[in-house]
Amino acid sequence: RPTARGKSGPIRVAFVAADSPAAVAYAIGKHVGNAVTRNRIRRRLRALIDHHEAPLLDGFYLVKCGIGTDKLTYDELQHHLYRAIDAIA
C-alpha cells in the first residue's frame, strides 16, 4: 500500500517508503497511445527523473500516466511530474 500519493494533471505518483535506494516504475496504459507514443513518454519521464534537482526519498515510486499525457509538451510533462513528486515530500 502506498505511503504517500501525489497528483498533477494526468500524472499520478504513488510512493512506498523502504530502506532501499529510490526505484521508479512507470505505468502507461494503451489508452494513452500506441507503443511508440508510450515509449516516448517513458523516455521523457526517465530523463526528467534523472534531472530532478531534489534527491528522491528512499523507496519505490510508481508513475501513472492518464489520458492526455501524450498531448503534453516536455515542459508541461516536467511541471506535472515534479509537482506530483513534490506533493509526496
N, C-alpha and C positions, 0 to 999 in steps of 0.2 A: 504494500500500500504506500502511496506517495506520502512523503513527509511534508512537502510543500508543492504548490502549483502556481503557475503564472500564465497570464493570457494577454495577448495584444493582437488585435485584428484577427487574421485567420491562423495565427501561430499560438499553440498552447505548449507549455513545458511542464512536465511532471518531474519531481526530484525525490530521490530516496537517499537519505543520508547513509553513509557507510564509511568504514575505515580505509577503503581502497582509494587510489587516486581517481580523479574525475573521469568518467567514461560517458560518452554521448552516443545515443542511438536515435535514428530518425524513422518516423512512421509517416509515409507519404502514400496514401491510397490511390487507387486507379481513378477515383472520382476527380482527382486534381489534374490529371492529364495522362498522356501516353508515356511510355517508358523513357523516351528522350527528354520530355519535359520534367518528369520526376527525377531523373538523374542530374539534370541541370540544376534543379532546386537543391538536391542533396549536395552537389559540389559547392554551390554558393553557401549553403549553411555551414558546411565543413570549413570553408575559408573564413567565414565570419567568426566561428568559434575559435579558430586558430589565432585570429587577430583581436579577440576580445581583450580589452585592457585589464580589467579586474580578473584576478585568478578565480577559477570556478571552485566551488566548495567540493570537498571530498565526497564522493558518492556517485550515483547514477542519474543521468538525465535522459529523458525521452522527449524529443521534439516532435510534436504532431502538427501536420500541415492540413489545414482545412481548405474548402473550396474557395478559390480566388487567389490562392498563393501563387499560381502560375502567372497571374496578371500583375504582380508586384514588381517594381523595379528593384535593382540591387540595393539602393539606398532605403527604400521602403521596407524591404525584407530585413535589412540591418536594424532599422528603427524598431520594428515589431519584435524581432528576436531578442535584442538587447533589453527592451522594455519588459518582455516576459521573463527573462533570466533575472533581471534586477528586482522583479516583484518577489522572487524567491528569497533573496538575501535579506 
